[in-house]
Amino acid sequence: MSFKSLNIQESFQIIQERALIIDVREADEFKQAHIENSILIPLSQISAQKLIEVNPENKKIIIHCRSGKRSKVAAKILIDQNYTGEIFEIDEGIMGWIASRLPVVSKF
């Protein structure tokens, strides 16, 4: 099993297809701005078991962080724990998402 890194447009498309959005940043980062309908699971708490709990329908998941580093680590953790669902990650993170002028939920 492996994961696929997606650019911003590919990520947007997967999200439109109702993939589950997993944000692996910290709570304070999430509060500042996040992609609508994303689920916060900080990298320190990510596990295959946690994903199964929040994704009982085994939808495709797309993981993101700030810039793309933590999301790749999270995907690797899930693979190492034999997570069987389809895994994608946003290569440029939420910074790329915002730079592409895609919508976020923000406290500002």
N, C-alpha and C positions, 0 to 999 in steps of 0.2 A: 504494500500500500504506500502511496505517496500523496503529496499535495501539489497543487498548481498555483503558482503566483500569477495574479492577474493585474493588468494595468487598470486605470481608473474606469475607462469605458466598459471594459469587460466585467469589472466588478459591479458597476451600475446595472448591467444587463442581468447578471446572476441574481442580484438583489430584486430586480423587477420580476424575476421568475420565482420569487418567494423563498429564496434561500434564507436560512437563519443567520442573523448577523451577530457575531460574537466579538465583543470589545475586550481586549486583554490589558487595557491600561488600568491605572489606579482610579479609585472613586473620585478624587478631586479633578483629575483630567476629564473623566466622563461627565462630571457636572458642568464643566466649562463649555463643552461642545461634544455632541455625539450624533451618530447617524440615527435617524428615526427608527424606532422598533428594535434597536440593538439591545443585546443582553450583556450586562457587565459581568465578566468573570476574570478578575485580575490574573495575570500570568502566574502568580504565586499560588493560585487556587485551581488552575486548569487541570482537568483530568478527564479521561475517557468516561468514567462513571458520572461525573458532573454533566458532561455533554449528553449522555443518555437520559439523565434526569430532566434536562431542559429541552430535549429534542426527542421525545418518545416516538414521533412519527418518522424519525431518521431522515429528515430533510437534508439537502445539501447545506453545508455550513460555509460561511465566509468569515474569516478571522481578520481583525485589523487592530492596529495599535497606533502610535503617533506617526512613526516613519517607516515601518515595515520590518524592524528588527525583532521585536518581541513576538509579532504574529508568526514569524517563521519558527521561532523557538517553540511557541505554543503548538503549532502544527506538528513539529517533530515529536514533542511530548506525547501528543495524541496517537501518532503513528507507533511510537515505541510502546504505548499501552494497548496496542491492537485495536484502536478505534476503527470500526468498519465502515463508517459513513464517508461520503464524498467531502473532501476538504479543499477549500480554496483560501487564498489569503490575498489581501490588498497590498501589492508590492510597495506602494508609496505611502501607505497608511492614511490616516485622516488628514494629514498635512496636504497630501496630493489631492484628496477628495475636496478639501476646502479651496485649494488653489485652482481646481477645475470648476469652481463656483457651483458645486452640487450642494443640495440643502443639508443643513444640520439643525439639531435642536440645541439651542444655546441659551445660557442664562443672561446674555447681554442683549 
